[in-house]
Amino acid sequence: MSEYQRYEFMTIERPLTGEQLEAVNALSSHIEASSTHAMIEYHWGDFKHNPIDVLHKFFDGFLYWANWGTPRLAFRFPHGILPGDLIDGYDLDDFVTFTKYRDHDILDIHFGEMEAPDEWTEYELGSLIAIRDELMEGDLRALYIVWLAGQGMIEGYGEEEEYDEEEHEGEEEDYEINVPPVPLAFDELTAAQQALSELLQLPQELLVAAARHSNAAMSSTEDDFVAWVELLPPNRRNDYLVRLARNEPGLSRLLVKELRESSQGKTRATPSTGEHVTYATLLAESKAIKAQLEREKREQEQLARQRHLRDIHDHQEEYWHQVDLAVTRGTGQGYDEAVRVLIELREAAEQFKETREFQERFHTWVRAHLRRPAFVKRLQDRKFTLPEV
């Protein structure tokens, strides 16, 4: 496959103005842009601008991926809506940056060393953009998914490179790995969080292992905004009204954040801290889970196959009629279909101990078609016993 790169941007807070859209369209001759979305695709060449600068200036979400891997996902937030220590304790320096500007803050998730999946997979920003809102609501499950992927990259790199014990002697004693808590409700990932795990190629069994250490989401009391607004000083209320009149992006989020923070200890309970589990523990547990999932998959496939063979056994006349119709078409495609159905009839007969009955009926039926050499060759290739002419 030839080279392929996709850059995708979206706005959430407000559409682009006409002037902004004109500036966005001028970024590349490969761009397709509207007031809320921009897509740039390359089969050769590269984007000549820093995509994070473009995000900061015009958009709220950005996704990059190529057919060789290196996914990148970034979001722009109203300044101050997320805590400054958002990614502290995750050890994500190689994969995530959180940069605070005067007007906006940007979370940049970049996995430059990650290879593409074995099968061609297309990713869309629309399936991931909800993560932005989730983070602003305090849902950190996406960050934990990124941490799992980062740990997987570190472990994977260690497997590929030869490890020199003398060179790294004493490093484990000097370096303490931070282990973030497993977020609440990790067993109920949102569609966007599931899409993020697919973008970062996290195996399902690892997500299941982490979910087993997660607690259910706490039911919280309903936000009492009417009462909380009364707790704000008059000057703060006036400030929000002026900023509302100026149509400041993200203002409602900032107001809700301040109201909730001011109510802490008065009407809201502090969420409990989740369990801290090392990646090594999760990886070990995921191996057993993978074996269990594969075993369950095989069992389900066997059950489905048995149900299918039962259906064939109970409706043999219909399947023999399919064989007749297919073979009389006299085409290669028809012969292939006839042989496929005959194989299933043979397997159903073996399943129900009726092989002799199948052979007798097959011999009687096939005599009328022995003058079709292409069909006979297909039967012989699939080990069908033909009657002597």
C-alpha positions as CSV (number, residue, x, y, z in Angstrom):
1,M,0.0,0.0,0.0
2,S,1.2,3.5,-0.8
3,E,1.8,6.1,1.8
4,Y,-1.3,7.5,3.5
5,Q,-1.7,10.2,6.1
6,R,-4.9,11.8,7.5
7,Y,-5.1,15.0,9.5
8,E,-8.6,15.8,10.9
9,F,-9.8,18.8,12.9
10,M,-13.2,19.7,14.5
11,T,-14.7,22.6,16.3
12,I,-17.1,22.1,19.2
13,E,-17.5,25.4,21.1
14,R,-18.3,27.6,18.1
15,P,-18.0,27.4,14.3
16,L,-15.3,29.1,12.3
17,T,-15.9,32.6,11.1
18,G,-15.7,33.3,7.4
19,E,-12.2,34.8,7.8
20,Q,-11.0,31.8,9.9
21,L,-12.4,29.3,7.3
22,E,-10.5,31.2,4.5
23,A,-7.3,30.9,6.6
24,V,-7.9,27.2,7.2
25,N,-8.5,26.5,3.5
26,A,-5.2,28.2,2.7
27,L,-3.3,25.7,4.9
28,S,-3.1,23.0,2.2
29,S,-4.2,22.2,-1.3
30,H,-5.3,18.8,0.0
31,I,-7.8,20.2,2.5
32,E,-11.6,19.9,2.6
33,A,-13.0,22.3,5.2
34,S,-16.3,23.6,6.6
35,S,-17.1,25.9,9.5
36,T,-16.9,22.9,11.9
37,H,-14.6,20.3,10.3
38,A,-11.4,20.0,8.3
39,M,-9.8,17.0,6.6
40,I,-6.4,16.7,5.0
41,E,-5.3,13.5,3.3
42,Y,-1.9,12.8,1.7
43,H,-0.8,9.9,-0.5
44,W,2.5,11.6,-0.8
45,G,4.0,14.7,0.7
46,D,3.3,16.1,4.2
47,F,1.4,18.8,6.0
48,K,3.6,21.9,6.1
49,H,2.2,23.3,9.4
50,N,2.4,22.3,13.0
51,P,-1.0,20.7,13.6
52,I,-1.0,21.6,17.3
53,D,-0.6,25.3,16.3
54,V,-3.6,24.9,13.9
55,L,-5.6,23.3,16.7
56,H,-4.7,26.1,19.1
57,K,-5.7,28.8,16.7
58,F,-8.9,27.3,15.1
59,F,-10.2,24.1,16.5
60,D,-11.1,22.0,19.6
61,G,-10.1,18.5,18.5
62,F,-7.4,17.0,16.3
63,L,-6.6,13.4,15.1
64,Y,-3.7,12.2,13.0
65,W,-2.9,8.7,11.8
66,A,-1.0,7.1,9.0
67,N,-0.9,3.7,7.4
68,W,2.4,3.1,9.2
69,G,1.0,4.0,12.6
70,T,2.1,7.0,14.8
71,P,-1.4,8.0,16.0
72,R,-1.9,11.5,17.6
73,L,-4.9,12.9,19.3
74,A,-5.2,16.3,20.9
75,F,-7.9,18.5,22.4
76,R,-8.2,22.3,23.1
77,F,-9.9,23.3,26.3
78,P,-11.0,26.7,27.7
79,H,-8.2,27.9,29.9
80,G,-8.4,26.7,33.5
81,I,-11.2,24.2,33.0
82,L,-8.9,21.3,33.6
83,P,-6.6,21.1,36.7
84,G,-3.0,22.0,36.1
85,D,-1.8,18.7,37.6
86,L,-4.1,16.7,35.2
87,I,-1.4,14.2,34.1
88,D,0.7,14.3,37.2
89,G,1.2,10.7,38.6
90,Y,0.7,9.0,35.2
91,D,4.4,9.0,34.0
92,L,3.3,9.9,30.5
93,D,6.1,12.3,29.6
94,D,7.0,10.3,26.5
95,F,3.4,10.2,25.3
96,V,1.3,13.1,26.6
97,T,1.8,16.8,27.2
98,F,-0.6,19.2,28.8
99,T,0.2,22.8,27.9
100,K,-1.5,25.8,29.4
101,Y,-1.8,29.0,27.3
102,R,-3.3,32.3,28.2
103,D,-6.5,31.6,26.2
104,H,-6.6,27.8,26.0
105,D,-5.0,24.6,27.3
106,I,-4.1,21.7,25.1
107,L,-3.8,18.0,25.9
108,D,-1.6,16.3,23.3
109,I,-1.5,12.5,23.1
110,H,1.2,11.3,20.7
111,F,2.4,7.7,20.1
112,G,5.0,8.3,17.4
113,E,6.6,4.9,17.8
114,M,3.4,2.9,17.6
115,E,3.1,0.8,14.5
116,A,-0.2,0.4,12.5
117,P,-2.4,-2.6,13.2
118,D,-1.9,-5.7,11.0
119,E,-5.2,-5.0,9.1
120,W,-6.1,-1.6,7.5
121,T,-8.1,0.4,10.0
122,E,-9.6,3.8,9.5
123,Y,-10.0,6.1,12.6
124,E,-12.4,9.1,12.8
125,L,-12.2,12.1,15.1
126,G,-16.0,12.0,15.4
127,S,-15.8,8.8,17.4
128,L,-13.3,10.3,19.8
129,I,-14.3,13.9,20.3
130,A,-16.6,13.1,23.2
131,I,-13.5,12.4,25.3
132,R,-13.0,16.2,25.5
133,D,-16.4,16.6,27.3
134,E,-15.7,13.6,29.5
135,L,-12.4,15.0,30.7
136,M,-14.1,18.4,31.4
137,E,-16.6,16.5,33.5
138,G,-13.8,14.9,35.5
139,D,-14.0,11.5,33.9
140,L,-10.4,10.3,33.8
141,R,-10.9,6.8,32.2
142,A,-9.4,8.1,28.9
143,L,-6.2,9.1,30.7
144,Y,-6.0,5.7,32.3
145,I,-6.4,4.1,28.8
146,V,-3.5,6.2,27.6
147,W,-1.4,5.2,30.6
148,L,-2.1,1.5,29.8
149,A,-1.0,2.1,26.2
150,G,2.1,3.9,27.3
151,Q,3.1,1.1,29.6
152,G,2.5,-1.3,26.8
153,M,4.8,0.7,24.5
154,I,7.5,0.7,27.2
155,E,7.2,-3.1,27.8
156,G,7.1,-3.8,24.0
157,Y,10.2,-1.8,23.4
158,G,12.0,-3.7,26.2
159,E,11.1,-7.0,24.5
160,E,12.5,-5.9,21.1
161,E,15.8,-4.5,22.4
162,E,18.4,-6.7,24.0
163,Y,18.5,-5.8,27.7
164,D,21.9,-5.2,29.2
165,E,21.7,-5.9,32.9
166,E,25.1,-4.3,33.7
167,E,24.2,-1.2,31.8
168,H,20.9,-0.8,33.7
169,E,22.1,-2.0,37.1
170,G,20.6,0.0,39.9
171,E,18.1,1.8,37.7
172,E,15.0,0.1,39.3
173,E,16.2,1.3,42.7
174,D,16.6,4.9,41.5
175,Y,13.3,5.1,39.5
176,E,10.0,4.7,41.1
177,I,7.1,4.1,38.7
178,N,3.9,6.0,39.4
179,V,0.8,3.8,39.3
180,P,-2.5,5.7,38.9
181,P,-5.6,4.4,40.4
182,V,-8.1,2.4,38.3
183,P,-10.9,4.9,37.6
184,L,-14.5,4.2,38.7
185,A,-16.7,2.3,36.2
186,F,-13.9,1.1,34.1
187,D,-16.0,-1.9,33.2
188,E,-18.4,0.4,31.4
189,L,-16.3,2.4,29.0
190,T,-18.1,4.9,26.8
191,A,-18.1,4.6,23.0
192,A,-15.4,7.3,22.7
193,Q,-13.2,5.6,25.4
194,Q,-13.6,2.3,23.5
195,A,-12.6,4.0,20.3
196,L,-9.5,5.4,22.1
197,S,-8.5,1.9,23.2
198,E,-8.8,0.8,19.6
199,L,-6.8,3.7,18.3
200,L,-4.0,2.8,20.8
201,Q,-4.4,-0.9,20.1
202,L,-5.1,-2.0,23.6
203,P,-6.0,-5.7,23.8
204,Q,-9.4,-6.4,25.2
205,E,-8.1,-8.7,27.8
206,L,-6.0,-5.9,29.3
207,L,-9.1,-3.7,29.6
208,V,-11.0,-6.5,31.3
209,A,-8.1,-7.1,33.7
210,A,-8.2,-3.4,34.7
211,A,-12.0,-3.4,35.0
212,R,-11.8,-6.2,37.6
213,H,-10.0,-3.7,39.9
214,S,-12.5,-0.9,39.3
215,N,-15.4,0.0,41.5
216,A,-18.8,1.0,40.3
217,A,-19.5,4.6,39.8
218,M,-20.8,6.4,42.8
219,S,-24.3,7.8,42.7
220,S,-24.0,11.5,43.5
221,T,-26.6,14.0,44.6
222,E,-28.0,16.2,41.9
223,D,-26.1,19.5,41.3
224,D,-28.0,22.3,43.1
225,F,-27.0,25.2,40.9
226,V,-29.7,27.5,42.3
227,A,-28.3,27.2,45.8
228,W,-24.6,27.3,44.6
229,V,-25.0,30.5,42.6
230,E,-26.1,32.2,45.9
231,L,-22.7,31.2,47.3
232,L,-20.8,33.2,44.7
233,P,-19.8,36.8,45.7
234,P,-21.8,39.5,43.7
235,N,-18.7,40.6,41.8
236,R,-18.1,37.0,40.6
237,R,-21.7,36.8,39.4
238,N,-21.4,40.1,37.5
239,D,-18.1,39.0,36.0
240,Y,-19.8,35.9,34.6
241,L,-22.7,38.0,33.2
242,V,-20.3,40.3,31.3
243,R,-18.3,37.3,29.9
244,L,-21.6,35.7,28.9
245,A,-22.6,38.8,27.0
246,R,-19.2,38.6,25.1
247,N,-20.1,34.9,24.2
248,E,-16.9,33.6,25.8
249,P,-16.3,29.9,24.7
250,G,-16.5,27.4,27.5
251,L,-17.9,29.8,30.0
252,S,-20.7,27.5,31.3
253,R,-18.0,24.8,32.0
254,L,-15.9,27.3,33.9
255,L,-18.9,28.4,35.9
256,V,-20.0,24.8,36.7
257,K,-16.4,24.0,37.8
258,E,-16.3,27.0,40.2
259,L,-19.7,26.2,41.6
260,R,-18.8,22.6,42.3
261,E,-15.5,23.5,43.8
262,S,-17.2,26.1,46.1
263,S,-19.7,23.5,47.2
264,Q,-17.1,20.9,48.1
265,G,-17.5,20.0,51.8
266,K,-20.9,21.6,51.9
267,T,-23.3,19.5,49.7
268,R,-21.1,17.1,47.7
269,A,-19.2,14.0,48.8
270,T,-15.6,13.5,47.6
271,P,-15.3,10.5,45.3
272,S,-13.3,7.6,46.7
273,T,-9.8,6.7,45.3
274,G,-9.6,3.7,43.1
275,E,-7.3,0.7,43.5
276,H,-3.6,1.1,42.4
277,V,-2.5,-1.9,40.3
278,T,0.9,-2.2,38.6
279,Y,1.0,-2.8,34.9
280,A,2.9,-6.0,35.4
281,T,0.1,-7.3,37.5
282,L,-2.5,-6.3,34.9
283,L,-0.4,-7.9,32.2
284,A,-0.1,-11.2,34.0
285,E,-3.9,-11.2,34.7
286,S,-4.7,-10.4,31.1
287,K,-2.9,-13.5,29.9
288,A,-5.2,-15.7,31.9
289,I,-8.2,-13.6,30.7
290,K,-7.1,-13.9,27.1
291,A,-7.0,-17.7,27.4
292,Q,-10.4,-17.7,29.0
293,L,-11.8,-15.4,26.3
294,E,-10.4,-17.6,23.5
295,R,-11.8,-20.7,25.2
296,E,-15.2,-19.0,25.4
297,K,-15.0,-17.9,21.8
298,R,-14.2,-21.5,20.7
299,E,-17.1,-22.8,22.7
300,Q,-19.5,-20.3,21.2
301,E,-18.2,-21.1,17.7
302,Q,-18.7,-24.8,18.4
303,L,-22.2,-24.2,19.7
304,A,-23.0,-22.1,16.6
305,R,-21.6,-24.8,14.3
306,Q,-23.7,-27.5,16.0
307,R,-26.9,-25.4,15.7
308,H,-26.0,-24.9,12.0
309,L,-25.5,-28.6,11.4
310,R,-28.8,-29.3,13.2
311,D,-30.5,-26.9,10.9
312,I,-29.0,-28.7,7.9
313,H,-30.0,-32.1,9.3
314,D,-33.6,-31.0,9.9
315,H,-34.0,-29.3,6.5
316,Q,-32.0,-31.7,4.2
317,E,-34.4,-31.5,1.3
318,E,-34.0,-27.7,1.1
319,Y,-30.2,-28.0,1.0
320,W,-30.2,-30.8,-1.6
321,H,-32.5,-28.5,-3.7
322,Q,-29.8,-25.7,-3.3
323,V,-27.2,-28.2,-4.7
324,D,-29.4,-29.0,-7.7
325,L,-30.0,-25.4,-8.6
326,A,-26.3,-24.5,-8.2
327,V,-24.8,-27.3,-10.2
328,T,-27.3,-27.0,-13.1
329,R,-26.2,-23.4,-13.7
330,G,-23.1,-25.0,-15.3
331,T,-20.7,-22.2,-14.1
332,G,-17.6,-22.3,-12.0
333,Q,-19.3,-20.2,-9.3
334,G,-22.3,-22.6,-9.3
335,Y,-20.0,-25.6,-9.0
336,D,-18.2,-24.0,-6.0
337,E,-21.6,-23.3,-4.3
338,A,-22.8,-26.9,-4.9
339,V,-19.6,-28.4,-3.4
340,R,-19.8,-26.0,-0.4
341,V,-23.4,-27.2,0.4
342,L,-22.5,-30.8,-0.2
343,I,-19.6,-30.5,2.3
344,E,-22.1,-29.2,4.9
345,L,-24.5,-32.0,4.2
346,R,-21.7,-34.5,4.6
347,E,-20.6,-32.9,7.9
348,A,-24.2,-32.9,9.2
349,A,-24.4,-36.6,8.3
350,E,-21.2,-37.3,10.2
351,Q,-22.4,-35.3,13.2
352,F,-25.7,-37.4,13.4
353,K,-24.1,-40.8,12.5
354,E,-25.8,-40.9,9.1
355,T,-22.7,-41.1,6.9
356,R,-23.9,-44.3,5.1
357,E,-27.3,-42.7,4.2
358,F,-25.5,-39.6,2.9
359,Q,-23.1,-41.6,0.7
360,E,-26.0,-43.6,-0.8
361,R,-28.0,-40.5,-1.7
362,F,-24.9,-38.7,-3.0
363,H,-24.0,-41.6,-5.2
364,T,-27.5,-41.8,-6.7
365,W,-27.6,-38.0,-7.2
366,V,-24.1,-37.4,-8.6
367,R,-24.4,-40.0,-11.5
368,A,-26.4,-37.4,-13.5
369,H,-23.5,-35.0,-13.2
370,L,-20.4,-37.1,-13.9
371,R,-20.2,-35.6,-17.4
372,R,-19.2,-32.3,-15.9
373,P,-15.4,-32.6,-15.6
374,A,-14.9,-29.3,-13.8
375,F,-17.5,-30.2,-11.2
376,V,-16.1,-33.7,-10.8
377,K,-12.6,-32.3,-10.3
378,R,-13.9,-30.1,-7.5
379,L,-15.6,-33.1,-5.8
380,Q,-12.4,-35.1,-6.0
381,D,-10.3,-32.3,-4.6
382,R,-12.7,-32.3,-1.5
383,K,-12.4,-36.0,-1.0
384,F,-15.9,-37.0,-2.2
385,T,-16.1,-40.7,-3.1
386,L,-17.6,-41.0,-6.6
387,P,-19.4,-44.1,-7.9
388,E,-17.7,-46.2,-10.6
389,V,-19.0,-45.6,-14.1
